[in-house]
Amino acid sequence: MDETASPAAGASPTGVSNVPEYTVSEISGAVKRTLEGSFNRVRVRGEITELKRYPSGHIYFSLKDEGAKLAGIVWKSAVSRLGMVPENGVEVIATGRISAYGERSSYQLIVERMDYAGVGALLARIEALRQRLAEEGLFDAARKRVLPMLPGVIGVVTSAQGAVIQDIRTTVLRRFPRPILLWPVPVQGEGAAERIAAAIRGFDALDDAAGIRRPDVLIVARGGGSLEDLMAFNDEAVLRAAAACRIPLISAVGHETDTTLIDFVSDRRAPTPTAAAEMAVPARADLLASLAQTQSRLLGGLNRKLQEQRLRLSRAERGLPDPAALLGAARQRLDDRGERLLLALPNLLAERRTRLTAVERRLPDLPAILAARRAALALAGAQLGAGLRHFVAGRRQRAAGTLERLNAAPLLAMLRHATARLEGSAARLEAVSPLAVLARGYALVQTPSGRTFTAAAAIPPGQRLVLRFADGTVDATADGGTGGPSRQGRLPL
């Protein structure tokens, strides 16, 4: 790196260096500027390793060859434009720029694009098959089946030799012993793919009635190897058999960094065969601990519920009155009411007797009243008899006097005079009687109710009339006419 400072002119003091002094940040910044200036845009060829996808969306990995390793980063914004899906073990050509990370004193490749190295026929065929199966929906998450919690039988498709089956058996025996049904197949080489696909279909076709129980979970496994060694698990026949299998399937092909297409089709992917066995069966100790914890929580919850109910019952009990006290008070009130009732009836009778006696004292003596009334009645009867006799005697006297006067001559003269006067009055009355007028040819006009009409103008048309003559009556109806007096100034005869 170029020096940016020079020692001062003249002789320097003894022990003072003339080398420039820099801060750590200055050195880091200078290194970063030098790297970015010298390697502005580069294309680096290498095999992807240590690939990690972070929740932020960034991808961290390393590119390695025979002699070195280079850290690489794909920022989230560049993932969609990368051109491929980076996977461990794939040789690629990464295009980007070199940058330094001062906090770790490291440099790294900021990748903007990736291409398969040499665009080999093998990787191209795998990628084309992956895209085609993805479009068909064989990789959809909705197709994934849930693994059983505790399978009765575990089916394994792998080689009968090697450490894979031993790792699976050891892990299952250690965690929770379960029967293991092995279908031995070659895991690489000619015909391996057909044998693996046939084994998956064979397990799926097992029937419990045939005497062999069908596995509850299926593990397809093999150890690590190169891309060529793992090609049997990228075969379309194997992938379609795994997709059609009705048994939940765990793929455990290669090591953690190895990825094959069966990992996308299977229901669960395990990084190693041991991890696949751990996924297939739970740990007995964990189950027992979980059961104990659940039991403890249930007992604790039950105890808390009981305590809460006891507390509520105690509060309710404190709010309720004492039944014994209530009963005692009720008994005391009953005794009191009974005693008061026994005393109340005699007291009431005595009070009523007293009131009756007082009323009796205020009443007059009935026999005396009756005697007085009888005496008054006798006196009144005597007086009435005397008065009646006196009245009768007087009336008799007056009648005798009247009779004497009637027998005298003046009385006859008075009778003749009165008779003459009566006859004169009768003659005058006959002269003014309306019947006499009617006898001369006149008629009296009346309504049926007795109202008399004296003028023709007062009679409305249609009025019901009664014409009274000297010898009887005639009903009539007024048809109308002209009112007003005659020329002579009087009613026409």
C-alpha positions as CSV (number, residue, x, y, z in Angstrom):
1,M,0.0,0.0,0.0
2,D,1.3,3.5,-0.9
3,E,2.5,5.6,1.9
4,T,0.5,8.8,2.4
5,A,2.8,10.6,4.8
6,S,6.6,11.3,5.0
7,P,8.9,11.9,7.9
8,A,9.6,15.5,8.8
9,A,12.8,17.1,7.3
10,G,15.9,17.1,9.4
11,A,17.3,14.7,11.9
12,S,14.7,12.7,13.8
13,P,15.0,12.0,17.5
14,T,16.6,8.8,18.5
15,G,14.0,5.9,18.7
16,V,11.3,7.6,16.6
17,S,10.3,5.7,13.4
18,N,9.7,7.4,10.1
19,V,7.0,4.8,9.1
20,P,3.6,6.5,8.7
21,E,0.9,5.8,11.4
22,Y,-2.6,4.7,10.3
23,T,-5.8,4.0,12.2
24,V,-7.5,0.6,11.8
25,S,-10.4,2.2,9.9
26,E,-8.0,3.9,7.5
27,I,-6.2,0.7,6.7
28,S,-9.6,-1.1,6.3
29,G,-10.9,1.6,4.0
30,A,-7.7,1.6,1.9
31,V,-7.9,-2.1,1.5
32,K,-11.5,-1.9,0.5
33,R,-10.9,0.8,-2.1
34,T,-8.0,-1.1,-3.5
35,L,-10.0,-4.3,-3.9
36,E,-13.0,-2.6,-5.4
37,G,-10.8,-0.6,-7.7
38,S,-8.8,-3.5,-8.9
39,F,-11.7,-6.0,-9.1
40,N,-14.6,-3.9,-10.1
41,R,-16.4,-6.7,-11.9
42,V,-15.2,-10.3,-12.0
43,R,-16.4,-13.8,-13.0
44,V,-15.3,-16.5,-10.5
45,R,-15.6,-20.2,-11.1
46,G,-16.0,-22.6,-8.2
47,E,-18.1,-25.1,-6.3
48,I,-20.8,-23.8,-4.0
49,T,-20.4,-24.9,-0.4
50,E,-21.7,-23.8,3.0
51,L,-24.9,-22.3,1.5
52,K,-27.3,-20.7,3.9
53,R,-30.5,-18.8,3.3
54,Y,-31.3,-16.3,6.0
55,P,-34.8,-15.1,7.0
56,S,-33.9,-11.7,5.7
57,G,-33.8,-13.2,2.2
58,H,-30.0,-12.9,1.7
59,I,-27.9,-15.9,0.7
60,Y,-24.5,-16.6,2.1
61,F,-22.2,-19.3,0.6
62,S,-18.6,-20.0,-0.3
63,L,-16.9,-20.8,-3.7
64,K,-14.1,-23.3,-3.5
65,D,-11.7,-25.0,-5.8
66,E,-8.6,-27.2,-5.1
67,G,-6.6,-24.5,-3.5
68,A,-8.8,-21.8,-1.9
69,K,-12.2,-20.7,-0.8
70,L,-13.9,-17.4,-1.4
71,A,-16.9,-16.1,0.6
72,G,-19.9,-14.9,-1.4
73,I,-23.1,-13.1,-0.8
74,V,-26.3,-12.7,-2.8
75,W,-28.3,-9.8,-1.6
76,K,-32.1,-10.2,-1.4
77,S,-32.7,-7.7,-4.2
78,A,-30.5,-9.8,-6.6
79,V,-31.9,-13.3,-5.8
80,S,-34.7,-13.0,-8.4
81,R,-32.2,-12.0,-11.1
82,L,-29.6,-14.6,-10.2
83,G,-30.5,-16.9,-13.1
84,M,-30.5,-20.2,-11.1
85,V,-31.1,-21.6,-7.7
86,P,-27.8,-22.0,-5.9
87,E,-27.2,-25.4,-4.3
88,N,-24.4,-27.0,-2.4
89,G,-22.0,-29.0,-4.5
90,V,-22.9,-27.3,-7.8
91,E,-20.0,-25.8,-9.8
92,V,-21.0,-22.3,-11.0
93,I,-19.5,-19.2,-12.6
94,A,-20.5,-16.3,-10.3
95,T,-20.4,-12.7,-11.7
96,G,-20.1,-9.8,-9.3
97,R,-17.6,-7.6,-7.6
98,I,-15.0,-8.0,-4.8
99,S,-15.6,-6.1,-1.6
100,A,-14.1,-6.1,1.9
101,Y,-15.9,-6.4,5.2
102,G,-13.8,-4.4,7.7
103,E,-15.4,-5.6,10.9
104,R,-14.1,-9.1,10.2
105,S,-11.0,-8.2,8.2
106,S,-12.4,-10.4,5.3
107,Y,-13.2,-10.0,1.7
108,Q,-16.1,-11.4,-0.2
109,L,-17.7,-11.6,-3.6
110,I,-21.0,-9.7,-4.0
111,V,-22.7,-11.9,-6.6
112,E,-25.1,-10.5,-9.1
113,R,-25.5,-13.5,-11.5
114,M,-24.7,-17.2,-11.5
115,D,-24.4,-19.7,-14.3
116,Y,-23.6,-23.4,-14.2
117,A,-19.9,-23.9,-14.9
118,G,-19.6,-25.1,-18.5
119,V,-23.4,-25.6,-18.6
120,G,-22.9,-29.4,-18.2
121,A,-25.5,-31.7,-19.7
122,L,-26.0,-33.4,-16.3
123,L,-26.9,-30.2,-14.4
124,A,-28.9,-28.9,-17.3
125,R,-31.0,-32.1,-17.4
126,I,-31.5,-32.0,-13.6
127,E,-32.6,-28.4,-13.8
128,A,-35.0,-29.0,-16.7
129,L,-36.5,-31.9,-14.9
130,R,-36.9,-29.9,-11.7
131,Q,-38.7,-27.1,-13.5
132,R,-41.0,-29.5,-15.3
133,L,-42.0,-31.3,-12.1
134,A,-42.4,-28.0,-10.3
135,E,-44.9,-26.9,-13.0
136,E,-46.8,-30.1,-12.5
137,G,-47.2,-29.4,-8.8
138,L,-45.1,-32.3,-7.5
139,F,-43.2,-30.0,-5.2
140,D,-46.3,-28.2,-3.8
141,A,-46.5,-27.9,0.0
142,A,-50.2,-28.8,-0.1
143,R,-49.2,-32.4,-1.2
144,K,-47.0,-32.9,1.9
145,R,-48.4,-35.5,4.3
146,V,-47.9,-35.3,8.0
147,L,-45.6,-37.9,9.6
148,P,-47.3,-40.2,12.2
149,M,-46.3,-39.5,15.8
150,L,-45.4,-43.1,16.6
151,P,-45.3,-45.4,13.6
152,G,-45.9,-49.1,14.1
153,V,-43.5,-50.2,11.3
154,I,-40.8,-48.2,9.6
155,G,-39.9,-49.0,5.9
156,V,-36.4,-48.3,4.7
157,V,-35.2,-48.2,1.0
158,T,-31.5,-48.3,1.0
159,S,-28.5,-50.6,0.5
160,A,-28.3,-53.7,2.7
161,Q,-24.5,-53.0,3.2
162,G,-23.0,-49.9,4.5
163,A,-23.5,-47.7,7.5
164,V,-26.8,-46.1,6.5
165,I,-29.1,-49.0,7.7
166,Q,-27.0,-49.5,10.8
167,D,-27.3,-45.8,11.7
168,I,-31.1,-45.9,11.2
169,R,-31.4,-49.1,13.3
170,T,-29.2,-47.7,16.1
171,T,-31.1,-44.4,16.2
172,V,-34.5,-46.1,16.2
173,L,-33.4,-48.5,18.9
174,R,-32.1,-45.7,21.0
175,R,-35.0,-43.4,20.7
176,F,-38.1,-45.7,20.5
177,P,-37.7,-49.3,19.3
178,R,-39.9,-50.0,16.3
179,P,-39.9,-52.8,13.8
180,I,-37.9,-51.9,10.6
181,L,-38.8,-53.4,7.3
182,L,-35.8,-53.1,4.8
183,W,-36.1,-53.3,1.1
184,P,-32.5,-53.6,-0.1
185,V,-31.7,-51.8,-3.4
186,P,-28.5,-50.6,-5.1
187,V,-28.2,-46.8,-4.5
188,Q,-26.0,-46.0,-7.5
189,G,-24.9,-47.4,-10.8
190,E,-26.8,-49.0,-13.6
191,G,-30.4,-49.9,-12.8
192,A,-30.3,-48.3,-9.4
193,A,-33.1,-45.8,-10.2
194,E,-35.5,-48.6,-11.4
195,R,-34.9,-50.7,-8.3
196,I,-35.4,-47.7,-6.0
197,A,-38.7,-46.8,-7.8
198,A,-39.8,-50.4,-7.6
199,A,-39.1,-50.6,-3.9
200,I,-41.2,-47.4,-3.2
201,R,-44.1,-48.8,-5.2
202,G,-43.7,-52.2,-3.6
203,F,-44.0,-50.8,-0.1
204,D,-47.0,-48.7,-1.1
205,A,-48.7,-51.8,-2.6
206,L,-48.3,-53.9,0.6
207,D,-51.6,-55.1,2.2
208,D,-52.0,-56.0,5.8
209,A,-54.1,-59.0,4.8
210,A,-51.1,-60.5,3.0
211,G,-49.4,-61.1,6.4
212,I,-46.8,-58.2,6.0
213,R,-47.9,-55.0,7.6
214,R,-47.5,-51.9,5.4
215,P,-45.1,-49.4,6.9
216,D,-46.5,-46.2,8.5
217,V,-43.5,-44.2,7.4
218,L,-41.0,-44.7,4.6
219,I,-37.3,-43.6,4.6
220,V,-35.3,-43.5,1.3
221,A,-31.7,-43.1,2.3
222,R,-28.1,-43.4,1.2
223,G,-24.7,-41.9,2.2
224,G,-22.9,-39.0,0.6
225,G,-21.2,-38.9,-2.7
226,S,-20.6,-36.9,-5.9
227,L,-23.3,-35.6,-8.1
228,E,-22.9,-38.6,-10.4
229,D,-23.2,-41.0,-7.4
230,L,-26.5,-39.3,-6.4
231,M,-28.1,-39.3,-9.9
232,A,-30.3,-42.2,-9.1
233,F,-32.3,-40.0,-6.8
234,N,-32.7,-37.4,-9.5
235,D,-34.3,-39.9,-11.9
236,E,-37.9,-39.1,-13.0
237,A,-39.1,-42.6,-12.3
238,V,-38.0,-42.4,-8.7
239,L,-39.5,-38.9,-8.3
240,R,-42.9,-40.0,-9.6
241,A,-42.9,-43.1,-7.5
242,A,-42.2,-41.0,-4.4
243,A,-44.9,-38.5,-5.4
244,A,-47.5,-41.3,-5.9
245,C,-46.6,-43.1,-2.7
246,R,-49.4,-43.0,-0.1
247,I,-47.0,-43.6,2.8
248,P,-45.4,-40.5,4.3
249,L,-41.9,-40.4,2.9
250,I,-38.6,-39.1,4.3
251,S,-35.7,-38.5,2.0
252,A,-32.2,-38.8,3.5
253,V,-29.9,-38.8,0.5
254,G,-26.3,-37.7,1.0
255,H,-24.9,-35.4,3.6
256,E,-26.3,-32.1,4.7
257,T,-24.9,-30.2,1.8
258,D,-26.1,-32.7,-0.8
259,T,-29.5,-31.9,-2.5
260,T,-31.3,-34.1,-4.9
261,L,-34.7,-33.8,-6.6
262,I,-36.3,-36.5,-4.3
263,D,-35.8,-34.0,-1.5
264,F,-38.4,-31.7,-3.2
265,V,-40.9,-34.6,-3.8
266,S,-40.7,-36.2,-0.4
267,D,-42.9,-35.2,2.5
268,R,-39.9,-34.4,4.7
269,R,-36.2,-34.0,4.0
270,A,-33.6,-35.1,6.4
271,P,-30.0,-33.9,6.1
272,T,-28.6,-37.4,7.1
273,P,-30.0,-40.9,7.6
274,T,-29.6,-40.5,11.3
275,A,-31.7,-37.3,11.2
276,A,-34.3,-39.2,9.1
277,A,-34.6,-41.9,11.9
278,E,-35.0,-39.1,14.5
279,M,-37.8,-37.6,12.4
280,A,-39.5,-41.0,12.0
281,V,-39.8,-41.9,15.7
282,P,-39.9,-39.7,18.8
283,A,-37.5,-40.1,21.7
284,R,-39.1,-42.2,24.5
285,A,-37.5,-40.0,27.1
286,D,-38.9,-36.8,25.5
287,L,-42.3,-38.4,25.3
288,L,-42.1,-39.4,29.0
289,A,-40.9,-36.0,29.9
290,S,-43.7,-34.4,27.8
291,L,-46.2,-36.7,29.4
292,A,-44.9,-35.9,32.9
293,Q,-45.0,-32.2,32.1
294,T,-48.5,-32.5,30.7
295,Q,-49.6,-34.5,33.7
296,S,-48.0,-31.9,36.0
297,R,-49.7,-29.1,34.2
298,L,-53.0,-30.9,34.3
299,L,-52.7,-31.7,38.0
300,G,-51.6,-28.1,38.6
301,G,-54.5,-26.8,36.6
302,L,-56.9,-29.1,38.4
303,N,-55.6,-28.1,41.8
304,R,-55.9,-24.4,40.9
305,K,-59.4,-25.0,39.7
306,L,-60.3,-26.8,42.9
307,Q,-58.7,-24.0,44.9
308,E,-60.7,-21.4,43.0
309,Q,-63.9,-23.4,43.5
310,R,-63.1,-23.8,47.2
311,L,-62.5,-20.1,47.5
312,R,-65.7,-19.3,45.7
313,L,-67.6,-21.8,47.9
314,S,-66.0,-20.3,51.0
315,R,-67.0,-16.8,49.9
316,A,-70.5,-17.9,49.2
317,E,-70.6,-19.7,52.5
318,R,-69.5,-16.5,54.3
319,G,-72.2,-14.7,52.5
320,L,-74.9,-17.1,53.6
321,P,-76.5,-16.9,57.1
322,D,-76.0,-19.6,59.7
323,P,-78.9,-22.2,59.2
324,A,-78.8,-23.1,62.9
325,A,-79.1,-19.4,63.8
326,L,-81.9,-18.9,61.4
327,L,-83.7,-22.0,62.7
328,G,-83.2,-20.9,66.3
329,A,-84.5,-17.4,65.5
330,A,-87.5,-18.9,63.7
331,R,-88.3,-21.2,66.6
332,Q,-88.0,-18.2,69.1
333,R,-90.4,-16.2,66.9
334,L,-92.8,-19.1,66.7
335,D,-92.8,-19.5,70.5
336,D,-93.3,-15.8,70.9
337,R,-96.2,-15.7,68.4
338,G,-97.7,-18.8,70.1
339,E,-97.6,-17.2,73.6
340,R,-98.9,-13.9,72.3
341,L,-101.7,-15.8,70.5
342,L,-102.7,-17.6,73.7
343,L,-102.9,-14.3,75.5
344,A,-104.5,-12.4,72.6
345,L,-107.8,-14.3,72.5
346,P,-108.8,-13.9,76.1
347,N,-107.7,-10.2,75.9
348,L,-109.8,-9.8,72.8
349,L,-112.8,-11.4,74.4
350,A,-112.5,-9.2,77.5
351,E,-112.1,-6.1,75.4
352,R,-115.2,-7.0,73.3
353,R,-117.2,-7.7,76.6
354,T,-116.1,-4.3,77.9
355,R,-117.2,-2.5,74.8
356,L,-120.5,-4.4,74.7
357,T,-121.1,-3.5,78.3
358,A,-120.4,0.2,77.6
359,V,-122.8,0.1,74.7
360,E,-125.4,-1.7,76.8
361,R,-125.2,1.0,79.4
362,R,-125.9,3.7,76.8
363,L,-129.0,1.9,75.5
364,P,-132.4,2.9,77.0
365,D,-134.6,0.6,79.0
366,L,-136.6,-1.3,76.4
367,P,-139.4,-2.5,78.7
368,A,-139.8,1.1,80.0
369,I,-139.9,2.4,76.5
370,L,-142.5,-0.1,75.5
371,A,-144.6,0.7,78.5
372,A,-144.4,4.4,77.8
373,R,-145.2,3.9,74.2
374,R,-148.2,1.7,75.1
375,A,-149.4,4.3,77.6
376,A,-149.1,7.1,75.0
377,L,-150.8,4.9,72.4
378,A,-153.7,4.2,74.8
379,L,-154.0,7.9,75.6
380,A,-154.0,8.8,71.9
381,G,-156.6,6.1,71.2
382,A,-158.8,7.5,74.0
383,Q,-158.4,11.0,72.7
384,L,-159.1,9.9,69.1
385,G,-162.2,8.1,70.2
386,A,-163.5,11.2,72.1
387,G,-162.7,13.5,69.2
388,L,-164.3,11.1,66.7
389,R,-167.4,11.0,68.8
390,H,-167.4,14.7,69.1
391,F,-166.8,15.1,65.4
392,V,-169.6,12.7,64.5
393,A,-172.0,14.4,66.9
394,G,-171.2,17.8,65.3
395,R,-171.6,16.5,61.8
396,R,-174.9,15.0,62.8
397,Q,-176.0,18.3,64.2
398,R,-175.1,20.2,61.1
399,A,-176.7,17.6,58.9
400,A,-179.9,17.9,60.9
401,G,-179.8,21.7,60.6
402,T,-179.2,21.5,56.9
403,L,-182.1,19.1,56.5
404,E,-184.3,21.4,58.4
405,R,-183.4,24.3,56.2
406,L,-184.0,22.2,53.1
407,N,-187.4,21.4,54.2
408,A,-188.2,25.1,54.5
409,A,-189.9,27.2,51.6
410,P,-187.0,29.4,50.9
411,L,-185.0,26.4,49.8
412,L,-187.5,25.6,47.0
413,A,-187.3,29.2,45.8
414,M,-183.6,29.0,45.7
415,L,-183.8,25.7,43.7
416,R,-186.1,27.2,41.1
417,H,-184.0,30.3,40.8
418,A,-180.9,28.2,40.3
419,T,-182.6,26.0,37.7
420,A,-183.6,29.1,35.7
421,R,-180.1,30.4,35.8
422,L,-178.8,27.0,34.6
423,E,-181.2,26.8,31.7
424,G,-180.2,30.4,30.6
425,S,-176.6,29.5,30.7
426,A,-177.2,26.3,28.7
427,A,-179.0,28.3,26.0
428,R,-176.1,30.8,25.8
429,L,-173.6,28.0,25.7
430,E,-175.5,26.2,22.9
431,A,-175.5,29.4,20.9
432,V,-171.7,29.6,21.0
433,S,-171.0,25.9,20.7
434,P,-168.8,24.9,17.7
435,L,-171.0,21.9,17.2
436,A,-173.8,24.1,16.4
437,V,-171.7,25.9,13.9
438,L,-170.7,22.5,12.4
439,A,-174.3,21.6,12.2
440,R,-174.8,24.5,9.9
441,G,-172.3,23.1,7.3
442,Y,-168.9,24.2,8.6
443,A,-166.0,21.8,9.2
444,L,-163.1,21.9,11.7
445,V,-159.6,21.4,10.1
446,Q,-157.1,19.6,12.3
447,T,-154.0,17.5,12.1
448,P,-154.1,13.8,13.2
449,S,-152.4,15.0,16.4
450,G,-155.2,17.5,17.2
451,R,-153.6,20.8,16.0
452,T,-156.2,23.1,14.5
453,F,-155.6,25.2,11.4
454,T,-157.3,28.6,11.1
455,A,-155.6,29.8,7.9
456,A,-155.1,28.1,4.5
457,A,-151.5,29.5,4.3
458,A,-150.5,27.6,7.4
459,I,-151.2,24.2,5.8
460,P,-148.2,22.9,3.9
461,P,-148.7,20.8,0.7
462,G,-149.0,17.1,1.5
463,Q,-150.1,17.6,5.1
464,R,-152.3,14.9,6.5
465,L,-155.6,16.5,7.7
466,V,-158.7,15.4,9.7
467,L,-161.9,17.3,8.7
468,R,-164.4,17.2,11.7
469,F,-168.1,17.6,10.8
470,A,-171.1,17.7,13.0
471,D,-171.7,13.9,12.5
472,G,-168.1,12.6,12.3
473,T,-164.6,13.1,10.8
474,V,-163.0,12.6,7.4
475,D,-159.2,12.1,6.6
476,A,-157.8,14.2,3.9
477,T,-154.5,15.4,2.4
478,A,-153.6,19.0,1.4
479,D,-152.8,19.2,-2.3
480,G,-152.0,22.9,-2.3
481,G,-154.0,26.1,-3.0
482,T,-154.0,29.8,-2.8
483,G,-154.0,31.6,0.5
484,G,-155.5,35.0,1.4
485,P,-159.0,36.3,2.2
486,S,-161.9,36.4,-0.2
487,R,-163.2,39.6,-1.7
488,Q,-165.8,39.9,1.0
489,G,-162.9,39.8,3.6
490,R,-163.9,36.6,5.1
491,L,-163.3,32.9,4.6
492,P,-165.5,31.3,1.9
493,L,-168.3,29.2,3.1
